[in-house]
């Protein structure tokens, strides 16, 4: 190493010595976390009882993560950078934990894990150990906004984090296994949506160490020229650093980081340097692209490809096969057990190769020489407030949604598009919050009737803009790309760093991010119990173009199951809302944008439909979460013969039409109509914070009368939410049962037995004693279904008695 220290490069002899020592210290701490229970500084020969009985963790990626971390720290100190670190190979958790301990942040937040020998022992013991911390870069790790347990999302999180934060640089390390995932492959396009005039910068670092768990990494095996060309095609300027000689790699990486950071600074300076670009940053103009990043043009951002051996600095071989530089280094390279003294000796040799006596002082604290590489205070990547977004979160300035309401003189009054009405309010939310609110969607913002947003902003786009394009500009507040993965990843990164947003999507295709929302919900659940983590803004889904109004696109577009998926998660962080009209949607979304630390799923139609409640009643109804609509039932104040319940806009329409038919044909029947906005109200209060106590539930739904429930989604979810209720045996749910095609709206509800006529026959069949005296009414309902279906088959549209139906005025 001593002769290599003289290699040419930007680092002086002393800088190179300290960088290498810091890297060795981080590697030592990483290995210690994977293996050791005790004897953290090897004060005595390693014995079997010093080693964990179960060895868990990932070594292979960790030396590269440590190498990058220390070099970024050098750049932060030299340039006073506002930088955070996203570790795509999140299973390299011990590496990131090691660096947070070296920086002191870990001990500040977890005082029992001090920067001394006893603290090091605790640090080692807790890793992947019962009662300890996970093996990934989980939410317990300071400086993390990205768990990394599920691969594919690091780069989209990084780009979401830099939006509207012009001083922030996110160094995003992408693992070569992660680079093979679909979401990550799409994420390279994110540079088309980041405006250097108003956003920060992402520095992607593709770490190629050659192997995954048991297979070669694809991007490592393609010719280097092809890989560089691929990155250039994505719009980046790639820089390659590779080797297995530490001194040479240190010099090359330091020099390359300097070039990359200089390039980022130059791009941003050019973009922010003229008055024209200030106007451009507000989203008013675009221009032809240029690869040099000249003002008004798409820049070519730098990225780094780092190729180093997998498990670098670890065992060269074990059990007769190579380890370093092969897939054998991926997880635990030495299977140390109490019955294998040879491996125990090899482990001690490996640990001592880092020369810990040089790296830690007599107390076990990092040597003073290492501290000179640690940035000060909040400049430490593990202490940057951006990574604890609730610290930076500011409330939105929300217009009074009541001013946007539909005037409802009587129930069923003017037809309105719920999302169209909401769009006017969201337009003004965007205008009032130009630095902390964005709207995300996969090319569906206008389709979902939220196009009023384009009255005040544009779609963000930094690529070539032609005269035929509409509402495109680099500084736009609407993010549209035909990838639900990117929209989700950007929004998560944006929320986790202290901002607000809404993700609008077709209902059926939000399933594409099922796994991503799983991970976010897990993050929210865990961070509720981490005292130093502050609550962030809720992740708000607005799902429109829903199952009952996808008659034109057909079966492939009909799936309401995202609700079922989300409800599987912890009650503390899940909310589901089904507003029945425009005014209840306004009230619901205002509530959601004020909420914290939830995933809110709101399903609302974009097609024009009846307005049931004036704004005052809508607010009260949403506050209750569910309630009896006396105006829709009969014999108010009496115990009903039957309860008609509904959740969702189309089920509400069909339920009210059924109630009107019952009033007309069976006027003596006592009918109660209950509408549900907040789906979680159906659960007991012991199961969900929004749940209704049993006594209240029984008072509304009765203890023994038939309940016919028309539900937006799959009917078994309602049974699941109410199975503990007293009257569950009398609950009969109609909903979507996978019957769909390209047809008409009313034929869709008939196919699934959710239509008004079938609801009436359900009442006749379920109310004791009614079947015999209402046989003729039942026959009329069956005949009406037949007539409506015949009409659709002959004319290709719904029967006028359906399209022209209105809630009847009270007698």
N, C-alpha and C positions, 0 to 999 in steps of 0.2 A: 504493500500500500504506500509506503514512504516514497518509492520512486514514482509511483503513479500520481502522487500529489503534485508533481511538477508539470502535469499535463496542461496544455494551453487552454484557457477558457476565462470566463468572467470572474471566477472565484479565486480569491487569494489563497495562499497556503493555509492561513489560519481559518478562513471561512470554510474551506473544504474540510478541514479537520473537524470543525465544530458541526457542520452539516452531517458528516458521516457518523460522528458520535451520537448525535440526536437520532439519526436513523437506526443505529444499533440499539439505542435505549428503547425506542418504540418497538423494535422487533423483539427485544428481550421481554418487554412487558406483555407483548402479544403471546409469545410462547408460554410465558408464565401463567397467563389466564387459562390457556387451553389445558395445561398439565398440572399445575402445582396447587396443593392444599396448604403447604407450609414450607419453611426454609426458603423464603422468597429471594434472599440475596446470596444463597448458597454459602452461608456462614460455616456449614459443615457438609460433609459428603452427602450426596443425595441418597435417601433411603426409600424403600417402597411406600412407607406410610406418608411420605411427603407428596405423593402423587395421587390425583383423584381416581376413585375407583371406576368412574365412567368418564371417558374422554370424549368431549364434544367440542365442535368448533371447526373453523375453516382457516387453514394456514395458507393455502396456495396463493390467494389473492392479497394477503395481508402485507407482505413486504412492499409490494407496489403501492398500496394505499398509504403506507407509512412514508415511503419515498416522496410521493406527491405532496403529502401533508406538510412535511418539513420544508420542502421547496416553496410551497405557497406561503408558509410563515415568513420565510426570508423575503419574499416579494412584498408581503403586507408591511413588514417593518421598514423596508427600503422605500416604499411608495405611499405609506399610510393608506392602504386600500381598505375599503369597506367590502369584505369578501366573506362568503360562506362556502361550505364544502358539502356537496351531495355525493354520497358513496353509492353508486349503482350496484356494485357487488356488496349489498348490505349484509351478506353473511360474513363479510370481513369485519364483523362487529368488534372483535377484540382489538383490532388495529385502531379503530376510531376511539374506542374507550381508552386505549393506551395514550393516545395523543391528548385527550381531554384531561387525563390525570397529569401528564407532563405539563400542560398549560396551567394547571391549578384549578380550573373551573370545576372539575369533578369533585374535588375536596371541598370547594366552597358550597356546592349544592348538597353534597352528601358528607357532612363533617366527620362521620365515623370512618370514612375512607380517606384518611389524612395522607399528606405527602411525606410519609416516613415509612419505616420498615413494617410497623404494624398495619398501617394503611395499605401498603403494598400487599401484605398477606390477605387482608380483607378483599382487596381488588381482585386478586387471583382466585380466592375461594368462591366469591359470589358468581363468577362467570359460568353460565350454563349449569348452575347448581341449584338444587331445591331451595326455594326461598330467596334465590338471588336474582340475577338479571338474564334476559334472553341473549341468545347468541348473535342476534342481528343488531343493526344500528337502530334500535327501537326508540320509542318516545322517551324512555328513561335516560337516553344518552344526551347530554348537553350538546347543543349545536345541530341537532338532527331535525330535519323536516321530512325525512324520507327513510322509511324503515328498511326497504330493500329486500325484505323476505320474499316477496313476489317480484320477479324480474320484469322489466320492461318500461318502468315509469319514471326513471331518474331524470331523463332529459326534458320531458314535458313538465315535471315538477320544477326543474331549474328555470325553464322559460317562463312559467307562470309566476315564479318568485320575482323576476326582474321587471315585470310589467309595472309601470308607474313608479319605479324606484330607480331614478337615473344614475345614482351613485353606486349602486350595488353591482358587484361582479360575483357570479356563481360559478365556481369551479366544479364541473360535473364529471365525475369519473364513471365511465361506462365500461362495464365488464364485457369481455369478449363473448361470454355466454349470453348475457343480456342483449348484446347487439344482434343476436339472432331472432329475437322476439318481434312479432308484428308491431306492437305499440312503439317499441324503440325505433324500428325501421322507419315508421311514419314520423317520428319525432324530429328527425333531421330537418324536416320541412319547416320547423318552428321559426327558423331565422327569417322566413318570409313575413312574419307577423310581429316582429320586434322593431320598434322605431328608435334608431340611435339618438333622435332628438329629444325623446322624453322617457325612454326606458333604459334599464341597465343592460348589462351584457352577460352572456353565458360563454364560458370557455370550456367546450367539450374536450375531455381527455379520454380517448379510446385506449383502454389498457389491454394490450394483447399479451397474454402470458401462455398462449398456445393450446390450452386444454380446458375442458369442462370437467364434470365428474369422472367421465370414463371415455370421452371422445375428444378428438381435436376440435379446436375452435375454427369455424368456417372462415372467418375474416382473416385469421392468421395464416391460412393455407392458400389463399388466392395470391397471385403475384402482387408484389408491392406496388408496382406501377398502376395496376388495376384498382387497388384500394385507394391510392392517392387520387386517381381519376374519378372514382366514385364520390369521394368527398368534395372534389372540385365541382362535380356535377350537382351536388346538393347546395353549392354556393359557398363553400368554405375554402379557406386557404390552409391546407394541411401542412403540418411540420412533423417530421419523423425523428424520434429519439429511440435508439435501440442499443442493446449491448448487455454484457454480463460482467464487465469490469466496473466496480462501484465508482471509482474515481472518475473514469471517463464518462459514465452515465451522469454523475453529479454535474460535471462541467457542461455537458451537452444539454441537460434538462434545465439548468440554471440559465444558460444562454437562450434557449428556446423560449422559456417563460418570459424572459425580458423582451424578446422580439414580439411575442404574442400580446403581451400587455401594452407594449408601445403601440401596436397596431390597433388595439381596442381604444386606447386613448385618442389616437389620431382620427379614427372613424367618428368617435363621439364629438371631438372638437370640431371637425368639419361640419357635422350635422347640426351642431348647436351654434355655429359661428355667425349666422346671418339672420337678419330680420325675416327673410323669406322662409327660413327654416323654422322660425318660431311660429309663423302662421301655419306652416306645414305640420308642425307638431300638434296643432289644435285640430287637425283633421280636415283641412280645406283643399289640399291640392296634392297632386302626384306628378311623377315624371318618368321618363324612360330610364331604365336601369343602366348602371355602369359598374364594372367589376372593381373599380378603384375606391368606391365609397365616397365619391364626390357628393357635395350637398345636393339633395334632391334625388339621389340614386340609391339603389340597393347596394349595401356594402358587401364585401367578401370578408366575412368574419374569420378570425383564426381558429384553428382547432389543432390538437396535438395527438399524434399516435405514438404511444409509449409501448415499446416491445421489450419486455424483460422476462427472465425465466420464472416459471411458476414455482412458488416455494423458494424463491431466491434467498440465499444465505442459510437455508436449512440443510437437513441431511442430504448428502449426495446419493447415497444408496442405502437400502435396507432389505433384508431377507432375499438377497440375490437379485434385486432389480433396481434400476435407477429410480430416484425419487425427485430430486431437484430437476426442474425443467420437464416434468412428465405429469400425467394425470394422477399419479400416486401421491403427489404433494397437495392434492385438492383439499382434503379435510385434515385428518390426523395422520401425519406421515410415519410416526413411530407408535406402534401399538404397545405401549408400555404397560406391563402388568406385574403383579408381585411375583409371578412365577417366571419372569423373563429378565434376569439380571443383565443380560447383554444389552437389551433395549434401554434399560434404566441407565446403564453406563453411557450409552450413545446419547440419551437425552441430556445427561449432565455435561457431556462434552459439547453438545450443541449449545446449551445455555452459556457455558463458560466461554465459548468462542466469541461472544459479544463483549467480553471483558467488563462485566458489571461493576467490578471494583473501580473502574475509571469513570463510570456513568452516574454512580450514586454515592453520596457522601456517607459518613459514618452513621448517620441517623436513618439512612435510607431515602433521603430526599434527592431529587435530581441535582446533579453537580451544578455549581454556579455557572459554569461555562455554558451549560445547555440553556439556562434561563435567558441568556442574551439573545437567543433565537425566538423567544416567545413574544408575540405582540402584546401591547399594553391593553389592559382593561377590556372594553367592549370590542376592541379590534381583534381579540382572539376569536377564531372561528367558532369555538365552542361556547363563547359568551356573547356573540353578536345578537342583539335584541331581535333582529329580523327572524331568527330561528325560534323565537317564542312569541309568535305573532300577536297574541293577546296583549302583550305589553305595548304594542304600537297601535292597537285597534281603536279607531274613532267611530262613534255612532254616525250612521248615515243621516244626512239632512233629507228627511222624507216629506214630500208635499202631503197636504191633508187629502187622503184618498176620497173622503166624502164629497169633495168638489168634482169628482169624476164620475159620480154614481149615475145610474139610470133612474129616472123618475118613474116610480111604479104607483099608479093611481089605484090599482087593484091587482090581486094575484094573477099572474099570467099576462100582465100588461106588456109593454112593447117588447118585441123580439130584439135581441142584441147578441152580438158575438162576445162571449165572456172574455176571451183573450184579446179581442179587438179593443174592448173598453179598458182592459188592463194595460194594453200597449200605450195608451195616452198617458197613463200614470207613470209607467216605466220610462217613457221618454223624458219626463220631467225629473225622475230620479237620476237618470244619467246626467242631465244638464246641471243638477244641483250638486253632483258629486264627481267632478271631473278628474279626481285623482285617486278614487278608492272604490269605484263600482264599475263592473263590466258585465256585459251580457254575452253568454257563450252559447253556441249552437252549431250543429252540423248542417249548415246550408239550409236551415229551416226557420230562421227568425221571421222572414216575411211570410212564408207558408203558414206559420202558426199565428199570423195576424198581429205580430208585434212590430210591424213595419213603421209605426209612428216614431220609433227610435231614430229612423233615418232623417227625421226632420231636424235633429240636433247633432247628429254624429254620422259617422260612416263605418263601414266594415274596415277593420285594420288590414292593411295589405302593403307590403313594401316591394312587391314585384312590379313587373311592367304593367302599366295602366293605359288602356286604349280609350279613344273617344267614345266607344260603344259601351264601356263599362259604366256601372251605376253605383253610386254610394261607396266608392273605394277610396281610401286615403291611408297613408302610413299611421296617422294618429287616431284612427277610428277607435271607438269604445266598444264596438261589437266585434267579437271574435268568431268567425265562421270558417270551418274547415270540415271537409267531409270525412271526419274521423271522430267518432264519439270518444275514443281513447284520448286523443289530443285535447278535446274540449274538457274532459274530466281531469286530465293531468294538469292542464293549465290552471283550471279553476282551483284545484286542490293546492297547487303551489301558491296561487294568489291569496287564498284564504289563510293558509298556514303562515303566511308572512304579514298578516294583519289587515287584509282588505275584505271586500264583500262582492258577491256576484250571484247570478242566476244562470242555470243551465236549462235551456229549453230544447226539447227533443220530441220526435214522434214516440208515442208510448211503446210501441212494439220493439223499437230498436235501442231503447235505453238498456235493454238486456246486454248489449255489447259490453257495457262497463260493470256488469254484475260483480266480477272479481275485484275490480278497482274500488267500488264502493264498499265491498267487504273490508278491504284493507283500511280505508278511511274511517269506517265505523269502529274498527278495532282500535285505531289511533285515538279517536274521540273517547272511547270507553276507558282506555288505560289512562289517558291524560287527565280525566276527571279526578283521578286519585293521586296525581303527582302535584304536590303543593306548589312547586315553583313554576309549573306550566299554567299559563293564563288562558281562559276560554277564548276561542276564536269565533268568528262569524259562522253561522250555520251554512251548510251546503244545501242550496235550494234547487230542487228539480221542479220544473213546470212541464208536465207531460200533456201534450195536446195531440191532435190528430189521432184520437184514441180509438179503441177497439170498435166502438159502436158507430163511428163515423169514418171507418175505413172500408166502407162498402164498395168504393170505387177502385181501390187498390187490391182488395181481395185478401184471401186467407193469409198470405205471407206477411201482411201488415197488421194482423189482428192478434194481439197478445197483451193481456192486462196483468201478466204475472210478476212484474217488477215489484208490485206492492207485497206479494207473498214473500219475495226474496228479502226485502228490507225488513219485514216484520219478524224475520228469524233472529234479528240482532237484538242487542240489549235494549230494554225498554227506556233506559235513561237517555238514549241518544237517538231514538227513532220517533218520527211523527209522520202521520199520513192524513191528508186532507182531501175531501171530495166535495168541493163547493158546487151547489146545484145551479148557480146562475152568476151573472156578471157582478152583482153587488157583493155576494158572499165571497167571490174570488178576490175582489179588491180588499176586503177586510182580511181575508186569509193571507194574502201576500204581504200586506203591511205588517201583520204579525210575524210572518216568517223572516222578513228582512230586519226586524228588530231583535230576533231571537239569537241565542248564542249556543254554540257547541252541539248542534243537532244536525241530523240529515232530515230535511223536510221534503216529503214527496207530495206534490200537489197535482191532481189530475183534473183538467178542465177542458171543455170543448171549445173549438174555434168557430164552429158553425153557428149561425144565428139560432137562438132558442128563446123560450119564454123567460121573462123576468118575474120571479115569484115574490121577492121581498123588497120593500123599500130599504134604503140604506140604514135607517135606524134599526129596523127589525133585523136586517142582515147582520149588523154588528152584534146585537144581542144573541142572535142564533149562533153565530160563530163563537162567541164567548161561552155559550152553553156547550157547544160541541155537538149536541143533538137536542131535539125538542119536538114536542107535539105541535102540529099545525092544526089548530082548532078549526080554522076556516076551511080546511080541506076535508074534515071528518063530519060525522053526523052525531046528533044527540050528545053534544058537548057536556061534560060534567058527569056523565053516566059511565058505568063500567062497560067497556066495549064488548061486542060479540067477537070482533076480530081486529087485529092490529095490522095495518099495512105499513111496513117500514121500507125505507129506501136510502141508498147511498150512491151518489153519482148523478150527473146531470140527466142522462138518458133514462136510467132507472127511475129518477124522480118524475120525469115527464110521463113515463108509462104508468107509474103508481098513481099519479094524480088523475090520469085518464081513466084508470080502473076505478078509482074512488068516485069519479063522476058517473061512470056506468052503474055502479052499485047504488048510488043515490037515485039514479033515474029508474032502475029496474027493481031494486029491493029497498024502497025508502024506509022500511021499518028496521032494517039492519043497522046495528050500532057499530060504526066504523071509526077507528082512531088512526090517523096518519102521523107517522113519526119520520122525520128526516134526520139523517146522520151526516154531519160535516167532518167531524174529527173521528176517524175510524177507531182510534185507541180508546174512545169512551166506552166501547162495547166490552172491554176487558174489565175485570174487577180492579178496584183501587189497590189491591194487594199485588197486582201483576204489572201495572203501569201507572205512572204518576197522573195520567189523564183519566184513568179508569173510574167508572161510576161505582159507588158503593152498592151492595146488593139491594138494599132497601129502595134506593132511588131507581135502580134498574127495574125492579119489580113493579114499582109504582107506574112506570112508563109503559113497560112491555107486558105487564100483568104477570101473575103467577101461574095461570092455568088456561089462558085463552090462546087460540091459534095466532101465530105471527107469520105473515107472509112477507118475506124480506126480498126485495129486488135490489141486487147488488151489482156494482160496476164490473167486478172481476170474477175470479173463480169462486164458486159458491162455498166451497169447503173452508175457505178462510174465515168466513163468518161463523161457521160451526166451531172452528178452532178457537176463535176469540171468545166465544160465549158458552163453551161446553160446561163450565162450572155454574152457570146460571140456573136458577130454580126451574124456569120454564123452557129449558133447552129442548126437551122432548117435543114441545109444540112449535118449535121453530122450523120453518120450511123456507129454504133459500133458493131463489132463482138468480142465475148469473151466467157468465160465459162458460160454455162447456165444449169448446173446441169445435163448434159448428160455424163455419164461415165460408165465404166465397165472394166473388164479385157480383154484387146484387144491389138492392136498394136499402136505405137505412131501416125501414120498417121490416123488411124481410129479414134483415140481420137479427132483430130482436125476436122475430117469430121463429127463426131457425134455432134459437137458444131458449125458447119458451119463456122469454122475459116480457113479451108483449102484453098490453093491457087486457086483451081478451083472455089470455091464458091466466093472468093474475086473478081475473074474476072467477074463472072456473076453479082455480085453486081455493078461493074463498068458499065457493059453494061446496067443494069436496071436503074442506077441512072443518067448517063450522058445524058442530053437531046438530042434527035435525034439519039442516037447511037443504040437503040434497034433494029430498022428495018434493018439497014445495017450490023449489027453484029449478026444476028440471027443464022447463021451457026456456028460462033465462040462459041456462047452461048451453042449450042447443043453439040459441041465438049467437052466443059467443063463438062456438065452434064454427057455425056457418059464416060468421064475420071473418074469421081467420081464413077460411077457404076462399071467400070472395076477395080478400085483400091479396092473397097470394096469386090468385088467377089474374088479378088486375096487373100485378107486376110482370107476370109472364107475358101478358098480351101487349102492354103499353110501355114497359121498361121504366116505369116510375111508380111511386106509391099512390094508393087510392086517395082521391080528394078528401074522403072522410078522415084520413090521417093527416095529410099535409095541411088541411084547413082547420084542424081541430084547435079549439081554444078553451081554456078553462071557463066553464059557464058562470055567468054572473049569479050571485046568490038570489034566491027567490025573495 
